[in-house]
Amino acid sequence: MNCYLTARYKLLFSNLITEKKKRNNDIWNKKNINFKNNNFSKPDLGSKNNNSINSDLRLHEIADKIEYLLSTDGLSESAAQEYLSGHLESTLHIAVIFCKSLDRNQITVEFARRISTILAQIKNGKLKPDIIAFLGGQFNQTEISSASAGYIYFRYLSDKSKINLSGLNFIIEHSYSNFQDNLSILLISLENKYGCEAISRCHFTLISSDYHLIRISEIHKLSRRQSILTPLLRSGATWTYLFAAYPFCVSPDPTLAFLGRIRVLANELSVILVNLNGHLESNDFISKENFARLCETNRKLKIMLRKIFEQGSSINFTKNSLDIPLDYWEVLEQSLFQIHEVQIILAPLIDGKPIERINLIKARDIFMNALKDIKLTVDPDRPVDHNEWAFSAKELKFER
């Protein structure tokens, strides 16, 4: 993997940053992490006065996997599935599931993985929330919301798998189609019921696909005003992440694995777009780190497209050959050209030179359209069929 991304993620993985103003170093130093056996001891963080609660990524568990996901080699290999173990104790513990948009009003494979991940943690006693909140609205009022569909799927799996949910409360928040507004409404609902002081002592476990949570954390670090976690920060609550392994990057099908990597790389670019939006709307600083991210991700996309071209021009196809539809190829080629144009417009930033606002707006609009096209077209996700519902329930039932 390229030096920039490797160093960037290793640094992110090794520095667990708290959103509290003061870190309790004694408790942090006592925390014992056994990398060989993946055994993690949990410090006592129950006190309100204990400010060492970690609200940033515990990414040492998935460091190697993310490096793998962003690599451009070994497209048909597999990687181990790893989850965040345990949770931090507090006055009230809320698990928040970020619900992915439905496909033809149906739960998708990626969305289902998020649901099964939290259920496996609950079943094994590693996660004991008081409340589970499903966040996700609908784009069309005639359709079911992703939050409602997620709740239905959650109850189906828990019932078939005989998972005890006694004592759990549920909240379905689907007032808006964006997570930041959903999270704000959720906090208002909790404050109305428990009071502001109680919410400041709450701990939130955020559940989503690993690449999505990494994006959330990166945006919070580099573009704080644009972060969807701002409502949590303002409330004084703490949070950690529970990672659901993105299933497509590690698919044995080389085409699905390839498209999964494209999706992860597009997710990387979203961090830059948010930073650029913040600069235009709130005069946020555009970090050189994000410009380096843009250059590196652009380079990786070029490599990915070259692989399509090389295999497409080959006469002898093997079982590991990529089968990329023509419209995917066209979208990726056009998007790559647009991203390169954005890179040229933003290049003066690296030398500290100003860029006219009209050019920044142009770069933002070009960038936004390129990412929109990639995300709408190049998504290997699909609805979970009836047999997979039954299989997931059976698999979870015998989870150990």
C-alpha positions as CSV (number, residue, x, y, z in Angstrom):
1,M,0.0,0.0,0.0
2,N,1.2,3.5,-0.7
3,C,3.1,5.2,2.1
4,Y,0.6,8.1,2.6
5,L,-2.4,6.0,3.3
6,T,-0.5,3.4,5.3
7,A,1.0,6.1,7.5
8,R,-2.2,8.0,7.7
9,Y,-4.3,5.0,8.9
10,K,-1.6,3.6,11.1
11,L,-1.5,7.0,12.9
12,L,-5.2,7.1,13.1
13,F,-5.3,3.6,14.5
14,S,-2.7,4.1,17.1
15,N,-4.0,7.4,18.5
16,L,-7.3,6.9,20.2
17,I,-8.5,10.5,20.6
18,T,-11.1,11.6,23.2
19,E,-13.6,14.3,22.6
20,K,-13.4,15.3,26.2
21,K,-11.2,18.2,27.1
22,K,-9.0,16.3,29.5
23,R,-7.5,12.8,29.1
24,N,-7.0,10.6,32.1
25,N,-3.5,9.2,31.3
26,D,-3.4,6.8,34.2
27,I,-6.4,4.8,33.1
28,W,-5.2,4.9,29.5
29,N,-1.8,3.5,30.5
30,K,-3.4,0.7,32.5
31,K,-5.5,-0.4,29.5
32,N,-4.1,-3.7,28.4
33,I,-4.3,-4.7,24.7
34,N,-3.2,-8.1,23.7
35,F,-2.8,-7.9,19.9
36,K,-1.9,-11.6,19.5
37,N,-5.1,-12.9,21.0
38,N,-7.3,-9.9,20.3
39,N,-8.2,-9.7,24.0
40,F,-9.1,-6.2,25.2
41,S,-9.4,-5.3,28.8
42,K,-11.9,-2.5,29.6
43,P,-11.0,0.3,32.0
44,D,-13.5,1.5,34.6
45,L,-15.1,4.5,33.0
46,G,-18.4,4.7,34.8
47,S,-17.8,8.0,36.6
48,K,-18.9,11.3,35.2
49,N,-15.7,12.9,36.4
50,N,-13.6,10.4,34.5
51,N,-12.8,12.1,31.3
52,S,-10.8,9.3,29.7
53,I,-13.8,7.9,27.8
54,N,-12.6,7.3,24.3
55,S,-14.9,8.8,21.7
56,D,-12.7,8.2,18.6
57,L,-11.8,5.1,16.6
58,R,-10.5,2.0,18.2
59,L,-9.0,1.1,14.9
60,H,-6.2,-1.2,15.9
61,E,-8.6,-4.1,15.4
62,I,-9.2,-3.2,11.7
63,A,-6.0,-1.5,10.7
64,D,-4.7,-4.3,8.6
65,K,-8.1,-4.8,7.0
66,I,-8.5,-1.1,5.9
67,E,-5.0,-1.2,4.5
68,Y,-6.1,-4.3,2.6
69,L,-9.4,-2.7,1.4
70,L,-7.6,0.3,-0.1
71,S,-4.9,-1.8,-1.8
72,T,-5.0,-2.4,-5.5
73,D,-3.6,-5.9,-5.5
74,G,-5.1,-9.3,-4.5
75,L,-8.6,-8.5,-5.7
76,S,-9.9,-12.0,-5.0
77,E,-8.3,-12.6,-1.6
78,S,-10.3,-12.6,1.6
79,A,-9.7,-10.8,4.9
80,A,-10.7,-11.6,8.5
81,Q,-13.9,-10.1,9.8
82,E,-13.3,-8.1,13.0
83,Y,-15.6,-6.2,15.3
84,L,-15.2,-3.8,18.1
85,S,-15.5,-5.7,21.3
86,G,-17.2,-4.4,24.5
87,H,-18.6,-0.9,25.3
88,L,-18.0,1.9,27.8
89,E,-20.3,2.0,30.7
90,S,-22.3,5.2,31.5
91,T,-25.5,6.4,33.0
92,L,-27.4,5.5,29.8
93,H,-26.1,3.5,26.8
94,I,-27.6,4.1,23.4
95,A,-26.7,2.0,20.3
96,V,-27.3,3.9,17.1
97,I,-27.6,2.1,13.8
98,F,-26.9,4.1,10.7
99,C,-29.4,2.5,8.2
100,K,-28.4,2.3,4.6
101,S,-30.8,3.4,1.9
102,L,-33.1,0.5,0.7
103,D,-32.9,-1.0,-2.7
104,R,-36.4,-1.4,-4.2
105,N,-37.8,-1.1,-0.7
106,Q,-35.6,-4.0,0.5
107,I,-32.8,-4.5,3.0
108,T,-29.5,-4.8,1.2
109,V,-26.5,-7.1,1.9
110,E,-24.4,-4.3,3.4
111,F,-27.3,-3.0,5.6
112,A,-28.0,-6.5,6.8
113,R,-24.4,-6.9,7.9
114,R,-24.8,-3.8,10.2
115,I,-27.9,-5.4,11.8
116,S,-26.3,-8.9,12.3
117,T,-23.1,-7.2,13.7
118,I,-24.9,-5.6,16.6
119,L,-27.1,-8.6,17.3
120,A,-24.0,-10.9,17.5
121,Q,-22.5,-8.5,20.0
122,I,-25.7,-8.5,22.1
123,K,-26.0,-12.2,22.0
124,N,-22.5,-12.7,23.1
125,G,-22.9,-10.2,26.0
126,K,-20.3,-7.8,24.6
127,L,-22.9,-5.0,24.1
128,K,-25.6,-4.2,26.6
129,P,-27.4,-1.0,25.4
130,D,-30.4,0.4,27.1
131,I,-31.8,1.8,23.9
132,I,-31.3,0.9,20.2
133,A,-32.0,3.7,17.8
134,F,-32.4,3.2,14.0
135,L,-31.6,6.3,12.0
136,G,-32.6,6.7,8.3
137,G,-35.4,8.4,6.4
138,Q,-37.0,7.8,3.0
139,F,-36.5,9.8,-0.1
140,N,-40.0,9.1,-1.2
141,Q,-42.9,9.5,1.2
142,T,-44.7,6.5,-0.4
143,E,-41.8,4.2,0.5
144,I,-40.9,2.6,3.8
145,S,-38.0,4.3,5.6
146,S,-34.7,2.5,6.0
147,A,-35.0,2.9,9.8
148,S,-38.4,1.1,9.8
149,A,-37.1,-1.6,7.5
150,G,-34.0,-2.0,9.7
151,Y,-36.1,-2.4,12.8
152,I,-38.2,-5.1,11.2
153,Y,-35.2,-7.0,10.0
154,F,-33.6,-6.7,13.5
155,R,-36.7,-8.1,15.2
156,Y,-36.9,-10.9,12.7
157,L,-33.3,-12.0,13.2
158,S,-33.5,-11.7,17.0
159,D,-36.8,-13.7,17.1
160,K,-35.5,-16.5,14.8
161,S,-32.1,-16.6,16.7
162,K,-33.7,-16.6,20.1
163,I,-31.9,-13.5,21.3
164,N,-33.2,-12.1,24.5
165,L,-34.1,-8.4,24.1
166,S,-35.9,-7.9,27.4
167,G,-35.3,-4.5,28.9
168,L,-34.4,-2.9,25.6
169,N,-36.1,0.2,24.3
170,F,-36.3,1.1,20.6
171,I,-36.4,4.4,18.7
172,I,-37.0,4.8,15.0
173,E,-35.9,8.2,13.8
174,H,-36.8,8.8,10.1
175,S,-37.8,12.4,10.1
176,Y,-35.0,13.3,7.7
177,S,-33.0,11.6,5.0
178,N,-29.6,12.7,6.4
179,F,-27.9,11.3,9.5
180,Q,-26.9,14.6,11.1
181,D,-30.5,15.8,11.3
182,N,-31.7,12.4,12.4
183,L,-29.1,12.4,15.2
184,S,-30.1,15.9,16.3
185,I,-33.8,14.9,16.5
186,L,-32.8,11.7,18.4
187,L,-30.9,13.8,21.0
188,I,-33.8,16.2,21.4
189,S,-36.1,13.2,22.0
190,L,-33.8,11.8,24.6
191,E,-33.4,15.2,26.3
192,N,-37.1,15.7,26.5
193,K,-37.4,12.3,28.2
194,Y,-34.3,12.2,30.4
195,G,-33.1,15.8,30.7
196,C,-30.0,17.5,29.4
197,E,-27.9,16.6,32.3
198,A,-28.6,12.9,31.8
199,I,-27.7,13.1,28.1
200,S,-24.3,14.6,29.0
201,R,-23.6,11.4,30.9
202,C,-24.8,9.1,28.0
203,H,-22.6,6.9,25.9
204,F,-23.4,6.2,22.3
205,T,-22.2,3.2,20.3
206,L,-22.4,4.0,16.6
207,I,-22.9,1.1,14.3
208,S,-22.2,1.1,10.5
209,S,-20.0,-0.3,7.8
210,D,-16.3,0.2,8.6
211,Y,-15.5,2.5,5.7
212,H,-18.5,4.7,6.7
213,L,-17.4,5.1,10.3
214,I,-13.9,5.9,9.2
215,R,-15.2,8.6,7.0
216,I,-17.3,10.0,9.9
217,S,-14.2,10.1,12.2
218,E,-12.0,11.7,9.5
219,I,-14.6,14.4,8.8
220,H,-15.0,15.1,12.5
221,K,-11.2,15.4,12.9
222,L,-10.6,17.6,9.8
223,S,-13.9,19.5,9.3
224,R,-15.5,19.8,12.7
225,R,-18.2,22.1,11.7
226,Q,-19.4,19.7,9.0
227,S,-19.3,16.7,11.2
228,I,-22.5,14.7,11.9
229,L,-21.1,14.1,15.4
230,T,-21.4,17.8,16.3
231,P,-24.8,17.3,18.1
232,L,-23.1,14.6,20.3
233,L,-20.2,16.8,21.0
234,R,-22.4,19.7,22.0
235,S,-24.4,17.5,24.3
236,G,-21.3,16.4,26.2
237,A,-22.0,12.7,25.5
238,T,-19.3,10.2,24.6
239,W,-19.2,7.7,21.8
240,T,-17.3,4.7,20.3
241,Y,-17.7,2.8,17.1
242,L,-18.9,-0.7,16.3
243,F,-17.6,-1.8,12.9
244,A,-19.6,-3.9,10.5
245,A,-17.2,-5.4,7.9
246,Y,-17.9,-4.2,4.4
247,P,-18.7,-7.5,2.6
248,F,-17.8,-6.7,-1.0
249,C,-14.1,-5.8,-0.8
250,V,-13.4,-9.3,0.5
251,S,-15.7,-11.1,-1.9
252,P,-14.3,-14.2,-3.7
253,D,-15.9,-12.8,-6.8
254,P,-13.2,-10.5,-8.4
255,T,-15.7,-8.2,-10.0
256,L,-17.5,-7.6,-6.7
257,A,-14.2,-7.1,-4.9
258,F,-13.1,-4.6,-7.5
259,L,-16.3,-2.6,-7.3
260,G,-16.2,-2.7,-3.5
261,R,-12.7,-1.1,-3.6
262,I,-14.0,1.6,-6.0
263,R,-16.8,2.3,-3.4
264,V,-14.3,2.6,-0.6
265,L,-12.0,4.9,-2.6
266,A,-15.1,7.1,-3.4
267,N,-15.8,7.2,0.3
268,E,-12.2,8.6,0.8
269,L,-13.0,11.3,-1.7
270,S,-16.1,12.3,0.2
271,V,-13.9,13.4,3.1
272,I,-12.3,16.0,0.8
273,L,-15.6,17.2,-0.6
274,V,-17.0,17.8,2.9
275,N,-13.8,19.8,3.7
276,L,-14.2,21.8,0.5
277,N,-17.8,22.6,1.3
278,G,-16.8,23.7,4.8
279,H,-14.3,26.1,3.3
280,L,-16.9,27.7,1.0
281,E,-19.7,27.8,3.5
282,S,-17.8,28.5,6.8
283,N,-14.3,29.4,5.7
284,D,-12.9,26.2,7.1
285,F,-9.2,25.5,6.5
286,I,-8.6,23.1,3.6
287,S,-5.9,20.8,5.0
288,K,-2.9,19.7,3.0
289,E,-3.6,16.3,4.3
290,N,-6.8,16.2,2.3
291,F,-5.1,17.4,-0.8
292,A,-2.6,14.6,-0.4
293,R,-5.6,12.3,0.1
294,L,-7.1,13.6,-3.2
295,C,-3.8,12.9,-5.1
296,E,-3.3,9.5,-3.7
297,T,-6.9,8.3,-4.2
298,N,-6.8,9.7,-7.8
299,R,-3.7,7.6,-8.4
300,K,-5.4,4.5,-7.1
301,L,-8.4,5.0,-9.2
302,K,-6.2,5.3,-12.3
303,I,-4.6,1.9,-11.3
304,M,-8.1,0.4,-11.0
305,L,-9.2,1.6,-14.4
306,R,-6.0,0.4,-15.9
307,K,-6.8,-3.1,-14.6
308,I,-10.2,-2.9,-16.4
309,F,-8.6,-1.8,-19.6
310,E,-5.9,-4.5,-19.5
311,Q,-8.3,-7.3,-18.8
312,G,-10.8,-5.9,-21.4
313,S,-8.2,-6.0,-24.1
314,S,-7.1,-9.5,-23.2
315,I,-8.3,-12.4,-25.3
316,N,-7.8,-15.1,-22.7
317,F,-10.1,-14.6,-19.8
318,T,-9.6,-16.5,-16.5
319,K,-11.9,-17.2,-13.6
320,N,-10.4,-14.1,-11.9
321,S,-11.2,-11.8,-14.9
322,L,-13.2,-8.7,-14.2
323,D,-16.6,-8.4,-15.8
324,I,-17.3,-4.7,-15.6
325,P,-20.4,-3.4,-17.4
326,L,-19.7,-0.8,-20.1
327,D,-21.8,1.9,-18.3
328,Y,-19.6,1.4,-15.2
329,W,-16.5,1.9,-17.2
330,E,-17.8,5.1,-18.8
331,V,-18.8,6.6,-15.4
332,L,-15.4,5.7,-13.9
333,E,-13.5,7.1,-16.8
334,Q,-15.5,10.4,-16.8
335,S,-15.3,10.7,-13.0
336,L,-11.6,10.2,-13.1
337,F,-11.2,13.0,-15.6
338,Q,-13.3,15.3,-13.4
339,I,-11.4,14.4,-10.2
340,H,-8.1,15.2,-12.0
341,E,-9.5,18.6,-13.0
342,V,-10.4,19.2,-9.4
343,Q,-6.8,18.3,-8.4
344,I,-5.4,20.8,-10.8
345,I,-7.7,23.6,-9.5
346,L,-6.8,22.9,-5.9
347,A,-3.0,22.4,-6.6
348,P,-2.0,26.0,-5.5
349,L,-3.2,25.3,-2.0
350,I,-0.2,23.0,-1.5
351,D,2.0,26.1,-1.8
352,G,-0.2,28.3,0.3
353,K,-1.5,30.3,-2.6
354,P,-5.0,31.6,-2.7
355,I,-7.7,30.3,-5.1
356,E,-10.5,32.5,-6.4
357,R,-13.8,31.6,-4.9
358,I,-15.4,31.1,-8.3
359,N,-12.8,28.4,-9.0
360,L,-13.4,26.8,-5.7
361,I,-17.1,26.6,-6.4
362,K,-16.3,25.2,-9.8
363,A,-14.1,22.5,-8.2
364,R,-16.8,21.7,-5.6
365,D,-19.5,21.3,-8.2
366,I,-17.4,19.1,-10.5
367,F,-16.3,17.0,-7.5
368,M,-19.8,16.6,-6.3
369,N,-21.1,15.4,-9.6
370,A,-18.2,13.0,-10.1
371,L,-18.8,11.4,-6.7
372,K,-22.5,11.3,-7.1
373,D,-22.1,9.4,-10.4
374,I,-19.7,6.9,-8.9
375,K,-21.9,6.2,-5.9
376,L,-25.1,5.9,-7.9
377,T,-23.6,3.7,-10.5
378,V,-20.8,1.7,-9.0
379,D,-22.4,0.0,-6.0
380,P,-22.2,-3.8,-5.7
381,D,-24.8,-3.9,-3.0
382,R,-28.1,-5.7,-3.7
383,P,-31.3,-6.7,-1.8
384,V,-31.1,-9.6,0.6
385,D,-33.3,-12.4,-0.9
386,H,-35.7,-14.6,1.1
387,N,-33.2,-17.5,1.4
388,E,-30.6,-15.2,2.8
389,W,-33.0,-13.9,5.5
390,A,-33.4,-17.5,6.7
391,F,-29.7,-18.2,6.4
392,S,-28.7,-15.1,8.4
393,A,-31.1,-16.1,11.2
394,K,-29.7,-19.6,11.3
395,E,-26.1,-18.4,11.2
396,L,-26.7,-15.9,14.1
397,K,-28.5,-18.6,16.1
398,F,-25.3,-20.7,16.2
399,E,-23.0,-17.7,16.7
400,R,-20.5,-18.3,19.4
